[in-house]
Amino acid sequence: MARLITREDKVKPKTRFNPNSFVEPQKEESKKKAKVKYSSLRCTETTKNKINALVSTNDFENIEDCLKHMLAAYEATMSNEKIQEYEIIQKILERKSNK
């Protein structure tokens, strides 16, 4: 025969539920890291092989480091006028890509 469960004492809660008593945890302001966008460049197989050879022989970690080094070396040879023009064009291109 089935036994019924019976409670001997009435259990009363210590406090009543109050939805206003909840405190939302403050979200820590995380430092927003700029998302790095990657792109690909089209070049010939010969150019690709030359760049890969430069990466290997000069102990660069990757192609991007090699290109950054090459760009910095080339920028160092530019005249002030060309550098200004280059920086303006760079800003315009960045604005276009951010849209």
N, C-alpha and C positions, 0 to 999 in steps of 0.2 A: 504494500500500500504506500502511496506517495505521501511524504511528509511535507507539510506546509512550513514555510519559513515565517517565523513570527519575531517581531522586534519587541524586546522587553522595555527598552527606554526610548523615548523620542529624542532624536538627535537634532539639536538646534545649531545653526551655523553661528560662528563667532561674530561675523560681520555680514552685512547684506551687500549684495553686488551693486556697485555704483559705476556705471559706464564713464562718468566724468572723472573718476579717480585714476584712470589710466594716464600715465605720463609717456608721451611719445619720446623715444630715445633720440637724442640730438645726433644728427648725422655729422660726422666729422667732415670738415671741408677738405675733401681730397684735392691734392694738387693735380690739376688737370694737365696731363701730359699731352703735348702736341702729338696728334696722330701722324705718324710718318706714312706718307703715301709713296708707293713704289710705282715705277713706270718702266716700260721697256723701250729700248732704242733699236732702230733698224740699222744694221750695217752689214757689210759683206762678210763672208766666211774668213777671208784673208785678214780683215781688220779685227774680227773676233779672235782669231788665232794669235795675232800680234799682241792684243791686250792680255790674253791669257798667258802668253809667254812672259810679258812684263810682270804680271802678278806673281808668277812662279819664280822668276829669277831675282826679283827685288823683295821677296818675303813680305808682300802685302797680304793682309788677311783675306781680302776679297777684291772684286773688280771695282766696287765703289771707292774703296780706299785708294786704289791705283788712280782712278779718274780724278778724285779730289786732289791728289798730289800733283797730277799733271796739270789740272786747271790752275792750281795755286802757282805753279812754276810759270805757266803762260801769263797769268794775270800780273805777275811781277814784272814782266817785260813790256806791259802795255803803258801807253802814255796816259797822263792825267785825263786828257780829253776823252780818250777811248774808255777809260775806267768809269768816268761819269756816264757815258752813253750806255755802257754795259750794265751798270747798276740800275739805271732807269728802265731799261728793257727787262731786266730781271724782276723788278718790282711789278711791272705791268703783267708779265707772264704769271707771277705768283698770284696776283689779284684775279686773273682769269681762271686759274686752276682752283681757287678757293670758292668760286661761285657755284 
